[in-house]
Amino acid sequence: MGYIVYILYSSHIDKYYVGHTGDNVIERLRKHNSNHKGFTGKANDRVVVYTEIYNDKPSAYARERSLKNRKSRNYIENLINATR
């Protein structure tokens, strides 16, 4: 199984979240939307708006870090819109 870099969006707090997983992205979304402490625990309406698939964990993690390091909402929204 590959690794998935994903972007979630919450309309309740109007924020994006970038992560990666080796699991099923729908199961990971369920965990993010559960009531827990942490950044994604602030909202339970997140939806998957973007995914990329990688063959190995280091590549997926590097891409996640690259997206997070940009700290750019515009970049993320342009990336999402380019795939629509």
PDB file of N, CA, C and O in Angstrom, chain B, residues numbered from 101:
ATOM      1  N   MET B 101       0.839  -1.187   0.000  1.00  0.00           N
ATOM      2  CA  MET B 101       0.000   0.000   0.000  1.00  0.00           C
ATOM      3  C   MET B 101       0.876   1.239   0.000  1.00  0.00           C
ATOM      4  O   MET B 101       1.948   1.248   0.605  1.00  0.00           O
ATOM      5  N   GLY B 102       0.425   2.279  -0.674  1.00  0.00           N
ATOM      6  CA  GLY B 102       1.161   3.524  -0.728  1.00  0.00           C
ATOM      7  C   GLY B 102       0.860   4.415   0.461  1.00  0.00           C
ATOM      8  O   GLY B 102       0.116   4.042   1.368  1.00  0.00           O
ATOM      9  N   TYR B 103       1.437   5.570   0.440  1.00  0.00           N
ATOM     10  CA  TYR B 103       1.227   6.590   1.465  1.00  0.00           C
ATOM     11  C   TYR B 103       0.516   7.770   0.833  1.00  0.00           C
ATOM     12  O   TYR B 103       0.759   8.110  -0.325  1.00  0.00           O
ATOM     13  N   ILE B 104      -0.355   8.384   1.596  1.00  0.00           N
ATOM     14  CA  ILE B 104      -1.175   9.463   1.067  1.00  0.00           C
ATOM     15  C   ILE B 104      -0.895  10.752   1.822  1.00  0.00           C
ATOM     16  O   ILE B 104      -0.943  10.786   3.052  1.00  0.00           O
ATOM     17  N   VAL B 105      -0.605  11.805   1.082  1.00  0.00           N
ATOM     18  CA  VAL B 105      -0.560  13.154   1.631  1.00  0.00           C
ATOM     19  C   VAL B 105      -1.940  13.732   1.380  1.00  0.00           C
ATOM     20  O   VAL B 105      -2.453  13.659   0.263  1.00  0.00           O
ATOM     21  N   TYR B 106      -2.542  14.307   2.412  1.00  0.00           N
ATOM     22  CA  TYR B 106      -3.903  14.809   2.275  1.00  0.00           C
ATOM     23  C   TYR B 106      -4.042  16.202   2.858  1.00  0.00           C
ATOM     24  O   TYR B 106      -3.284  16.614   3.736  1.00  0.00           O
ATOM     25  N   ILE B 107      -5.028  16.910   2.345  1.00  0.00           N
ATOM     26  CA  ILE B 107      -5.392  18.217   2.885  1.00  0.00           C
ATOM     27  C   ILE B 107      -6.857  18.135   3.286  1.00  0.00           C
ATOM     28  O   ILE B 107      -7.718  17.754   2.493  1.00  0.00           O
ATOM     29  N   LEU B 108      -7.116  18.498   4.524  1.00  0.00           N
ATOM     30  CA  LEU B 108      -8.480  18.546   5.048  1.00  0.00           C
ATOM     31  C   LEU B 108      -8.900  19.997   5.180  1.00  0.00           C
ATOM     32  O   LEU B 108      -8.063  20.884   5.352  1.00  0.00           O
ATOM     33  N   TYR B 109     -10.199  20.235   5.098  1.00  0.00           N
ATOM     34  CA  TYR B 109     -10.731  21.583   5.278  1.00  0.00           C
ATOM     35  C   TYR B 109     -11.906  21.550   6.237  1.00  0.00           C
ATOM     36  O   TYR B 109     -12.756  20.662   6.168  1.00  0.00           O
ATOM     37  N   SER B 110     -11.943  22.527   7.132  1.00  0.00           N
ATOM     38  CA  SER B 110     -13.067  22.697   8.049  1.00  0.00           C
ATOM     39  C   SER B 110     -13.728  24.035   7.751  1.00  0.00           C
ATOM     40  O   SER B 110     -13.090  25.081   7.864  1.00  0.00           O
ATOM     41  N   SER B 111     -14.991  24.009   7.376  1.00  0.00           N
ATOM     42  CA  SER B 111     -15.708  25.260   7.139  1.00  0.00           C
ATOM     43  C   SER B 111     -16.057  25.938   8.469  1.00  0.00           C
ATOM     44  O   SER B 111     -16.213  27.158   8.520  1.00  0.00           O
ATOM     45  N   HIS B 112     -16.178  25.162   9.526  1.00  0.00           N
ATOM     46  CA  HIS B 112     -16.512  25.719  10.849  1.00  0.00           C
ATOM     47  C   HIS B 112     -15.434  26.690  11.333  1.00  0.00           C
ATOM     48  O   HIS B 112     -15.749  27.773  11.828  1.00  0.00           O
ATOM     49  N   ILE B 113     -14.165  26.306  11.190  1.00  0.00           N
ATOM     50  CA  ILE B 113     -13.072  27.190  11.615  1.00  0.00           C
ATOM     51  C   ILE B 113     -12.333  27.809  10.432  1.00  0.00           C
ATOM     52  O   ILE B 113     -11.392  28.579  10.620  1.00  0.00           O
ATOM     53  N   ASP B 114     -12.759  27.472   9.210  1.00  0.00           N
ATOM     54  CA  ASP B 114     -12.175  28.003   7.980  1.00  0.00           C
ATOM     55  C   ASP B 114     -10.660  27.813   7.933  1.00  0.00           C
ATOM     56  O   ASP B 114      -9.904  28.757   7.701  1.00  0.00           O
ATOM     57  N   LYS B 115     -10.235  26.562   8.162  1.00  0.00           N
ATOM     58  CA  LYS B 115      -8.810  26.253   8.156  1.00  0.00           C
ATOM     59  C   LYS B 115      -8.549  24.948   7.421  1.00  0.00           C
ATOM     60  O   LYS B 115      -9.401  24.064   7.337  1.00  0.00           O
ATOM     61  N   TYR B 116      -7.323  24.867   6.889  1.00  0.00           N
ATOM     62  CA  TYR B 116      -6.839  23.660   6.232  1.00  0.00           C
ATOM     63  C   TYR B 116      -5.905  22.924   7.173  1.00  0.00           C
ATOM     64  O   TYR B 116      -5.283  23.524   8.050  1.00  0.00           O
ATOM     65  N   TYR B 117      -5.817  21.623   6.981  1.00  0.00           N
ATOM     66  CA  TYR B 117      -4.868  20.791   7.723  1.00  0.00           C
ATOM     67  C   TYR B 117      -4.179  19.872   6.729  1.00  0.00           C
ATOM     68  O   TYR B 117      -4.839  19.245   5.899  1.00  0.00           O
ATOM     69  N   VAL B 118      -2.860  19.788   6.807  1.00  0.00           N
ATOM     70  CA  VAL B 118      -2.069  18.937   5.919  1.00  0.00           C
ATOM     71  C   VAL B 118      -1.504  17.787   6.741  1.00  0.00           C
ATOM     72  O   VAL B 118      -0.962  17.996   7.826  1.00  0.00           O
ATOM     73  N   GLY B 119      -1.633  16.573   6.218  1.00  0.00           N
ATOM     74  CA  GLY B 119      -1.089  15.407   6.902  1.00  0.00           C
ATOM     75  C   GLY B 119      -0.735  14.314   5.916  1.00  0.00           C
ATOM     76  O   GLY B 119      -0.926  14.457   4.708  1.00  0.00           O
ATOM     77  N   HIS B 120      -0.210  13.209   6.454  1.00  0.00           N
ATOM     78  CA  HIS B 120       0.053  12.040   5.611  1.00  0.00           C
ATOM     79  C   HIS B 120      -0.297  10.794   6.408  1.00  0.00           C
ATOM     80  O   HIS B 120      -0.307  10.812   7.639  1.00  0.00           O
ATOM     81  N   THR B 121      -0.582   9.716   5.696  1.00  0.00           N
ATOM     82  CA  THR B 121      -0.940   8.464   6.342  1.00  0.00           C
ATOM     83  C   THR B 121      -0.598   7.282   5.449  1.00  0.00           C
ATOM     84  O   THR B 121      -0.557   7.398   4.224  1.00  0.00           O
ATOM     85  N   GLY B 122      -0.358   6.171   6.072  1.00  0.00           N
ATOM     86  CA  GLY B 122      -0.187   4.909   5.356  1.00  0.00           C
ATOM     87  C   GLY B 122      -1.462   4.090   5.438  1.00  0.00           C
ATOM     88  O   GLY B 122      -1.553   3.007   4.859  1.00  0.00           O
ATOM     89  N   ASP B 123      -2.444   4.610   6.158  1.00  0.00           N
ATOM     90  CA  ASP B 123      -3.737   3.947   6.333  1.00  0.00           C
ATOM     91  C   ASP B 123      -4.733   4.462   5.303  1.00  0.00           C
ATOM     92  O   ASP B 123      -4.404   5.286   4.449  1.00  0.00           O
ATOM     93  N   ASN B 124      -5.930   3.967   5.402  1.00  0.00           N
ATOM     94  CA  ASN B 124      -7.027   4.437   4.573  1.00  0.00           C
ATOM     95  C   ASN B 124      -7.334   5.891   4.953  1.00  0.00           C
ATOM     96  O   ASN B 124      -7.520   6.192   6.132  1.00  0.00           O
ATOM     97  N   VAL B 125      -7.388   6.774   3.987  1.00  0.00           N
ATOM     98  CA  VAL B 125      -7.583   8.201   4.269  1.00  0.00           C
ATOM     99  C   VAL B 125      -8.958   8.469   4.881  1.00  0.00           C
ATOM    100  O   VAL B 125      -9.103   9.418   5.652  1.00  0.00           O
ATOM    101  N   ILE B 126      -9.956   7.673   4.564  1.00  0.00           N
ATOM    102  CA  ILE B 126     -11.287   7.851   5.158  1.00  0.00           C
ATOM    103  C   ILE B 126     -11.256   7.509   6.646  1.00  0.00           C
ATOM    104  O   ILE B 126     -11.879   8.194   7.457  1.00  0.00           O
ATOM    105  N   GLU B 127     -10.534   6.454   7.001  1.00  0.00           N
ATOM    106  CA  GLU B 127     -10.384   6.100   8.419  1.00  0.00           C
ATOM    107  C   GLU B 127      -9.608   7.193   9.155  1.00  0.00           C
ATOM    108  O   GLU B 127      -9.931   7.538  10.292  1.00  0.00           O
ATOM    109  N   ARG B 128      -8.604   7.721   8.509  1.00  0.00           N
ATOM    110  CA  ARG B 128      -7.821   8.809   9.124  1.00  0.00           C
ATOM    111  C   ARG B 128      -8.706  10.043   9.326  1.00  0.00           C
ATOM    112  O   ARG B 128      -8.608  10.710  10.356  1.00  0.00           O
ATOM    113  N   LEU B 129      -9.554  10.346   8.367  1.00  0.00           N
ATOM    114  CA  LEU B 129     -10.488  11.462   8.486  1.00  0.00           C
ATOM    115  C   LEU B 129     -11.420  11.255   9.675  1.00  0.00           C
ATOM    116  O   LEU B 129     -11.689  12.188  10.431  1.00  0.00           O
ATOM    117  N   ARG B 130     -11.907  10.037   9.835  1.00  0.00           N
ATOM    118  CA  ARG B 130     -12.785   9.730  10.976  1.00  0.00           C
ATOM    119  C   ARG B 130     -12.084  10.031  12.292  1.00  0.00           C
ATOM    120  O   ARG B 130     -12.692  10.577  13.213  1.00  0.00           O
ATOM    121  N   LYS B 131     -10.808   9.679  12.383  1.00  0.00           N
ATOM    122  CA  LYS B 131     -10.049   9.955  13.605  1.00  0.00           C
ATOM    123  C   LYS B 131      -9.879  11.459  13.819  1.00  0.00           C
ATOM    124  O   LYS B 131      -9.991  11.943  14.945  1.00  0.00           O
ATOM    125  N   HIS B 132      -9.611  12.190  12.750  1.00  0.00           N
ATOM    126  CA  HIS B 132      -9.480  13.647  12.862  1.00  0.00           C
ATOM    127  C   HIS B 132     -10.785  14.286  13.332  1.00  0.00           C
ATOM    128  O   HIS B 132     -10.767  15.243  14.105  1.00  0.00           O
ATOM    129  N   ASN B 133     -11.900  13.765  12.872  1.00  0.00           N
ATOM    130  CA  ASN B 133     -13.199  14.344  13.207  1.00  0.00           C
ATOM    131  C   ASN B 133     -13.744  13.880  14.556  1.00  0.00           C
ATOM    132  O   ASN B 133     -14.793  14.353  14.994  1.00  0.00           O
ATOM    133  N   SER B 134     -13.043  12.959  15.218  1.00  0.00           N
ATOM    134  CA  SER B 134     -13.495  12.518  16.535  1.00  0.00           C
ATOM    135  C   SER B 134     -13.147  13.598  17.567  1.00  0.00           C
ATOM    136  O   SER B 134     -12.275  14.437  17.343  1.00  0.00           O
ATOM    137  N   ASN B 135     -13.833  13.553  18.668  1.00  0.00           N
ATOM    138  CA  ASN B 135     -13.624  14.548  19.722  1.00  0.00           C
ATOM    139  C   ASN B 135     -12.335  14.209  20.473  1.00  0.00           C
ATOM    140  O   ASN B 135     -12.312  13.264  21.262  1.00  0.00           O
ATOM    141  N   HIS B 136     -11.276  14.963  20.237  1.00  0.00           N
ATOM    142  CA  HIS B 136      -9.988  14.717  20.887  1.00  0.00           C
ATOM    143  C   HIS B 136      -9.242  16.034  21.048  1.00  0.00           C
ATOM    144  O   HIS B 136      -9.628  17.057  20.481  1.00  0.00           O
ATOM    145  N   LYS B 137      -8.174  15.993  21.827  1.00  0.00           N
ATOM    146  CA  LYS B 137      -7.326  17.173  21.987  1.00  0.00           C
ATOM    147  C   LYS B 137      -6.388  17.260  20.787  1.00  0.00           C
ATOM    148  O   LYS B 137      -6.126  16.258  20.121  1.00  0.00           O
ATOM    149  N   GLY B 138      -5.895  18.438  20.522  1.00  0.00           N
ATOM    150  CA  GLY B 138      -4.995  18.618  19.397  1.00  0.00           C
ATOM    151  C   GLY B 138      -5.605  19.520  18.355  1.00  0.00           C
ATOM    152  O   GLY B 138      -6.766  19.914  18.464  1.00  0.00           O
ATOM    153  N   PHE B 139      -4.823  19.850  17.339  1.00  0.00           N
ATOM    154  CA  PHE B 139      -5.247  20.815  16.328  1.00  0.00           C
ATOM    155  C   PHE B 139      -6.531  20.403  15.633  1.00  0.00           C
ATOM    156  O   PHE B 139      -7.436  21.224  15.478  1.00  0.00           O
ATOM    157  N   THR B 140      -6.631  19.156  15.212  1.00  0.00           N
ATOM    158  CA  THR B 140      -7.821  18.744  14.461  1.00  0.00           C
ATOM    159  C   THR B 140      -9.011  18.455  15.360  1.00  0.00           C
ATOM    160  O   THR B 140     -10.109  18.226  14.853  1.00  0.00           O
ATOM    161  N   GLY B 141      -8.835  18.457  16.673  1.00  0.00           N
ATOM    162  CA  GLY B 141      -9.937  18.250  17.589  1.00  0.00           C
ATOM    163  C   GLY B 141     -10.820  19.472  17.749  1.00  0.00           C
ATOM    164  O   GLY B 141     -11.879  19.392  18.372  1.00  0.00           O
ATOM    165  N   LYS B 142     -10.405  20.596  17.198  1.00  0.00           N
ATOM    166  CA  LYS B 142     -11.155  21.841  17.329  1.00  0.00           C
ATOM    167  C   LYS B 142     -12.413  21.869  16.462  1.00  0.00           C
ATOM    168  O   LYS B 142     -13.304  22.689  16.687  1.00  0.00           O
ATOM    169  N   ALA B 143     -12.488  20.993  15.493  1.00  0.00           N
ATOM    170  CA  ALA B 143     -13.645  20.960  14.592  1.00  0.00           C
ATOM    171  C   ALA B 143     -13.910  19.510  14.204  1.00  0.00           C
ATOM    172  O   ALA B 143     -12.983  18.704  14.118  1.00  0.00           O
ATOM    173  N   ASN B 144     -15.167  19.186  13.972  1.00  0.00           N
ATOM    174  CA  ASN B 144     -15.486  17.815  13.559  1.00  0.00           C
ATOM    175  C   ASN B 144     -16.210  17.782  12.218  1.00  0.00           C
ATOM    176  O   ASN B 144     -16.944  16.840  11.919  1.00  0.00           O
ATOM    177  N   ASP B 145     -15.994  18.819  11.419  1.00  0.00           N
ATOM    178  CA  ASP B 145     -16.639  18.887  10.098  1.00  0.00           C
ATOM    179  C   ASP B 145     -15.629  18.823   8.954  1.00  0.00           C
ATOM    180  O   ASP B 145     -15.937  19.221   7.831  1.00  0.00           O
ATOM    181  N   ARG B 146     -14.443  18.329   9.232  1.00  0.00           N
ATOM    182  CA  ARG B 146     -13.392  18.317   8.205  1.00  0.00           C
ATOM    183  C   ARG B 146     -13.755  17.381   7.057  1.00  0.00           C
ATOM    184  O   ARG B 146     -14.383  16.341   7.253  1.00  0.00           O
ATOM    185  N   VAL B 147     -13.344  17.779   5.861  1.00  0.00           N
ATOM    186  CA  VAL B 147     -13.532  16.952   4.665  1.00  0.00           C
ATOM    187  C   VAL B 147     -12.204  16.904   3.907  1.00  0.00           C
ATOM    188  O   VAL B 147     -11.403  17.836   3.973  1.00  0.00           O
ATOM    189  N   VAL B 148     -11.987  15.814   3.196  1.00  0.00           N
ATOM    190  CA  VAL B 148     -10.781  15.670   2.376  1.00  0.00           C
ATOM    191  C   VAL B 148     -10.993  16.493   1.110  1.00  0.00           C
ATOM    192  O   VAL B 148     -11.963  16.283   0.383  1.00  0.00           O
ATOM    193  N   VAL B 149     -10.076  17.438   0.848  1.00  0.00           N
ATOM    194  CA  VAL B 149     -10.193  18.276  -0.350  1.00  0.00           C
ATOM    195  C   VAL B 149      -9.059  18.041  -1.348  1.00  0.00           C
ATOM    196  O   VAL B 149      -9.104  18.545  -2.470  1.00  0.00           O
ATOM    197  N   TYR B 150      -8.032  17.268  -0.936  1.00  0.00           N
ATOM    198  CA  TYR B 150      -6.896  17.052  -1.833  1.00  0.00           C
ATOM    199  C   TYR B 150      -6.103  15.846  -1.348  1.00  0.00           C
ATOM    200  O   TYR B 150      -5.939  15.651  -0.143  1.00  0.00           O
ATOM    201  N   THR B 151      -5.610  15.033  -2.285  1.00  0.00           N
ATOM    202  CA  THR B 151      -4.725  13.917  -1.947  1.00  0.00           C
ATOM    203  C   THR B 151      -3.643  13.751  -3.005  1.00  0.00           C
ATOM    204  O   THR B 151      -3.830  14.091  -4.174  1.00  0.00           O
ATOM    205  N   GLU B 152      -2.519  13.225  -2.567  1.00  0.00           N
ATOM    206  CA  GLU B 152      -1.424  12.808  -3.443  1.00  0.00           C
ATOM    207  C   GLU B 152      -0.945  11.457  -2.930  1.00  0.00           C
ATOM    208  O   GLU B 152      -0.915  11.234  -1.720  1.00  0.00           O
ATOM    209  N   ILE B 153      -0.573  10.554  -3.827  1.00  0.00           N
ATOM    210  CA  ILE B 153      -0.131   9.216  -3.440  1.00  0.00           C
ATOM    211  C   ILE B 153       1.370   9.080  -3.677  1.00  0.00           C
ATOM    212  O   ILE B 153       1.894   9.500  -4.709  1.00  0.00           O
ATOM    213  N   TYR B 154       2.051   8.478  -2.690  1.00  0.00           N
ATOM    214  CA  TYR B 154       3.502   8.245  -2.758  1.00  0.00           C
ATOM    215  C   TYR B 154       3.784   6.784  -2.473  1.00  0.00           C
ATOM    216  O   TYR B 154       3.016   6.111  -1.787  1.00  0.00           O
ATOM    217  N   ASN B 155       4.906   6.298  -3.014  1.00  0.00           N
ATOM    218  CA  ASN B 155       5.268   4.890  -2.849  1.00  0.00           C
ATOM    219  C   ASN B 155       5.869   4.583  -1.485  1.00  0.00           C
ATOM    220  O   ASN B 155       5.796   3.450  -1.010  1.00  0.00           O
ATOM    221  N   ASP B 156       6.467   5.600  -0.852  1.00  0.00           N
ATOM    222  CA  ASP B 156       7.140   5.339   0.414  1.00  0.00           C
ATOM    223  C   ASP B 156       6.891   6.462   1.418  1.00  0.00           C
ATOM    224  O   ASP B 156       6.574   7.592   1.047  1.00  0.00           O
ATOM    225  N   LYS B 157       7.041   6.127   2.680  1.00  0.00           N
ATOM    226  CA  LYS B 157       6.765   7.054   3.763  1.00  0.00           C
ATOM    227  C   LYS B 157       7.687   8.286   3.749  1.00  0.00           C
ATOM    228  O   LYS B 157       7.199   9.397   3.952  1.00  0.00           O
ATOM    229  N   PRO B 158       8.995   8.131   3.520  1.00  0.00           N
ATOM    230  CA  PRO B 158       9.847   9.326   3.506  1.00  0.00           C
ATOM    231  C   PRO B 158       9.432  10.354   2.446  1.00  0.00           C
ATOM    232  O   PRO B 158       9.508  11.558   2.692  1.00  0.00           O
ATOM    233  N   SER B 159       9.003   9.899   1.294  1.00  0.00           N
ATOM    234  CA  SER B 159       8.557  10.824   0.241  1.00  0.00           C
ATOM    235  C   SER B 159       7.270  11.536   0.646  1.00  0.00           C
ATOM    236  O   SER B 159       7.123  12.739   0.432  1.00  0.00           O
ATOM    237  N   ALA B 160       6.350  10.789   1.228  1.00  0.00           N
ATOM    238  CA  ALA B 160       5.086  11.391   1.672  1.00  0.00           C
ATOM    239  C   ALA B 160       5.345  12.400   2.783  1.00  0.00           C
ATOM    240  O   ALA B 160       4.776  13.492   2.778  1.00  0.00           O
ATOM    241  N   TYR B 161       6.197  12.041   3.729  1.00  0.00           N
ATOM    242  CA  TYR B 161       6.500  12.939   4.841  1.00  0.00           C
ATOM    243  C   TYR B 161       7.202  14.207   4.338  1.00  0.00           C
ATOM    244  O   TYR B 161       6.918  15.307   4.811  1.00  0.00           O
ATOM    245  N   ALA B 162       8.112  14.045   3.387  1.00  0.00           N
ATOM    246  CA  ALA B 162       8.810  15.203   2.818  1.00  0.00           C
ATOM    247  C   ALA B 162       7.828  16.141   2.130  1.00  0.00           C
ATOM    248  O   ALA B 162       7.946  17.360   2.257  1.00  0.00           O
ATOM    249  N   ARG B 163       6.868  15.591   1.409  1.00  0.00           N
ATOM    250  CA  ARG B 163       5.867  16.429   0.740  1.00  0.00           C
ATOM    251  C   ARG B 163       4.980  17.133   1.761  1.00  0.00           C
ATOM    252  O   ARG B 163       4.662  18.310   1.591  1.00  0.00           O
ATOM    253  N   GLU B 164       4.575  16.427   2.822  1.00  0.00           N
ATOM    254  CA  GLU B 164       3.787  17.051   3.882  1.00  0.00           C
ATOM    255  C   GLU B 164       4.550  18.233   4.486  1.00  0.00           C
ATOM    256  O   GLU B 164       3.991  19.316   4.657  1.00  0.00           O
ATOM    257  N   ARG B 165       5.820  18.020   4.803  1.00  0.00           N
ATOM    258  CA  ARG B 165       6.643  19.085   5.390  1.00  0.00           C
ATOM    259  C   ARG B 165       6.787  20.257   4.414  1.00  0.00           C
ATOM    260  O   ARG B 165       6.755  21.418   4.822  1.00  0.00           O
ATOM    261  N   SER B 166       6.944  19.949   3.133  1.00  0.00           N
ATOM    262  CA  SER B 166       7.062  20.991   2.117  1.00  0.00           C
ATOM    263  C   SER B 166       5.808  21.869   2.084  1.00  0.00           C
ATOM    264  O   SER B 166       5.904  23.095   2.025  1.00  0.00           O
ATOM    265  N   LEU B 167       4.646  21.241   2.121  1.00  0.00           N
ATOM    266  CA  LEU B 167       3.384  21.996   2.113  1.00  0.00           C
ATOM    267  C   LEU B 167       3.234  22.824   3.381  1.00  0.00           C
ATOM    268  O   LEU B 167       2.821  23.982   3.325  1.00  0.00           O
ATOM    269  N   LYS B 168       3.567  22.235   4.522  1.00  0.00           N
ATOM    270  CA  LYS B 168       3.434  22.954   5.792  1.00  0.00           C
ATOM    271  C   LYS B 168       4.429  24.109   5.898  1.00  0.00           C
ATOM    272  O   LYS B 168       4.107  25.163   6.446  1.00  0.00           O
ATOM    273  N   ASN B 169       5.623  23.909   5.378  1.00  0.00           N
ATOM    274  CA  ASN B 169       6.649  24.953   5.468  1.00  0.00           C
ATOM    275  C   ASN B 169       6.334  26.179   4.631  1.00  0.00           C
ATOM    276  O   ASN B 169       6.844  27.263   4.914  1.00  0.00           O
ATOM    277  N   ARG B 170       5.513  26.033   3.617  1.00  0.00           N
ATOM    278  CA  ARG B 170       5.125  27.188   2.790  1.00  0.00           C
ATOM    279  C   ARG B 170       4.275  28.167   3.584  1.00  0.00           C
ATOM    280  O   ARG B 170       4.309  29.372   3.331  1.00  0.00           O
ATOM    281  N   LYS B 171       3.504  27.647   4.555  1.00  0.00           N
ATOM    282  CA  LYS B 171       2.631  28.479   5.380  1.00  0.00           C
ATOM    283  C   LYS B 171       1.799  29.430   4.521  1.00  0.00           C
ATOM    284  O   LYS B 171       1.634  30.603   4.855  1.00  0.00           O
ATOM    285  N   SER B 172       1.288  28.914   3.428  1.00  0.00           N
ATOM    286  CA  SER B 172       0.575  29.753   2.479  1.00  0.00           C
ATOM    287  C   SER B 172      -0.797  29.171   2.159  1.00  0.00           C
ATOM    288  O   SER B 172      -0.909  28.140   1.495  1.00  0.00           O
ATOM    289  N   ARG B 173      -1.816  29.831   2.630  1.00  0.00           N
ATOM    290  CA  ARG B 173      -3.186  29.428   2.309  1.00  0.00           C
ATOM    291  C   ARG B 173      -3.426  29.549   0.809  1.00  0.00           C
ATOM    292  O   ARG B 173      -4.080  28.690   0.217  1.00  0.00           O
ATOM    293  N   ASN B 174      -2.901  30.611   0.186  1.00  0.00           N
ATOM    294  CA  ASN B 174      -3.066  30.791  -1.258  1.00  0.00           C
ATOM    295  C   ASN B 174      -2.466  29.624  -2.041  1.00  0.00           C
ATOM    296  O   ASN B 174      -3.076  29.138  -2.993  1.00  0.00           O
ATOM    297  N   TYR B 175      -1.281  29.176  -1.645  1.00  0.00           N
ATOM    298  CA  TYR B 175      -0.644  28.054  -2.336  1.00  0.00           C
ATOM    299  C   TYR B 175      -1.516  26.802  -2.222  1.00  0.00           C
ATOM    300  O   TYR B 175      -1.731  26.101  -3.211  1.00  0.00           O
ATOM    301  N   ILE B 176      -2.012  26.526  -1.026  1.00  0.00           N
ATOM    302  CA  ILE B 176      -2.851  25.355  -0.808  1.00  0.00           C
ATOM    303  C   ILE B 176      -4.137  25.454  -1.634  1.00  0.00           C
ATOM    304  O   ILE B 176      -4.541  24.480  -2.270  1.00  0.00           O
ATOM    305  N   GLU B 177      -4.771  26.609  -1.626  1.00  0.00           N
ATOM    306  CA  GLU B 177      -6.010  26.764  -2.392  1.00  0.00           C
ATOM    307  C   GLU B 177      -5.757  26.656  -3.893  1.00  0.00           C
ATOM    308  O   GLU B 177      -6.583  26.096  -4.613  1.00  0.00           O
ATOM    309  N   ASN B 178      -4.630  27.180  -4.378  1.00  0.00           N
ATOM    310  CA  ASN B 178      -4.289  27.044  -5.801  1.00  0.00           C
ATOM    311  C   ASN B 178      -4.038  25.585  -6.158  1.00  0.00           C
ATOM    312  O   ASN B 178      -4.440  25.130  -7.230  1.00  0.00           O
ATOM    313  N   LEU B 179      -3.380  24.851  -5.272  1.00  0.00           N
ATOM    314  CA  LEU B 179      -3.124  23.437  -5.480  1.00  0.00           C
ATOM    315  C   LEU B 179      -4.443  22.664  -5.575  1.00  0.00           C
ATOM    316  O   LEU B 179      -4.620  21.835  -6.468  1.00  0.00           O
ATOM    317  N   ILE B 180      -5.351  22.935  -4.664  1.00  0.00           N
ATOM    318  CA  ILE B 180      -6.657  22.284  -4.663  1.00  0.00           C
ATOM    319  C   ILE B 180      -7.433  22.627  -5.930  1.00  0.00           C
ATOM    320  O   ILE B 180      -7.987  21.741  -6.581  1.00  0.00           O
ATOM    321  N   ASN B 181      -7.474  23.900  -6.276  1.00  0.00           N
ATOM    322  CA  ASN B 181      -8.228  24.338  -7.457  1.00  0.00           C
ATOM    323  C   ASN B 181      -7.656  23.819  -8.761  1.00  0.00           C
ATOM    324  O   ASN B 181      -8.396  23.642  -9.729  1.00  0.00           O
ATOM    325  N   ALA B 182      -6.364  23.574  -8.810  1.00  0.00           N
ATOM    326  CA  ALA B 182      -5.723  23.062 -10.026  1.00  0.00           C
ATOM    327  C   ALA B 182      -6.165  21.638 -10.339  1.00  0.00           C
ATOM    328  O   ALA B 182      -6.061  21.195 -11.483  1.00  0.00           O
ATOM    329  N   THR B 183      -6.653  20.924  -9.342  1.00  0.00           N
ATOM    330  CA  THR B 183      -7.072  19.528  -9.564  1.00  0.00           C
ATOM    331  C   THR B 183      -8.558  19.393  -9.813  1.00  0.00           C
ATOM    332  O   THR B 183      -9.045  18.287 -10.048  1.00  0.00           O
ATOM    333  N   ARG B 184      -9.286  20.487  -9.768  1.00  0.00           N
ATOM    334  CA  ARG B 184     -10.734  20.435  -9.987  1.00  0.00           C
ATOM    335  C   ARG B 184     -11.078  20.565 -11.428  1.00  0.00           C
ATOM    336  O   ARG B 184     -12.255  20.542 -11.786  1.00  0.00           O
TER     337      ARG B 184
END
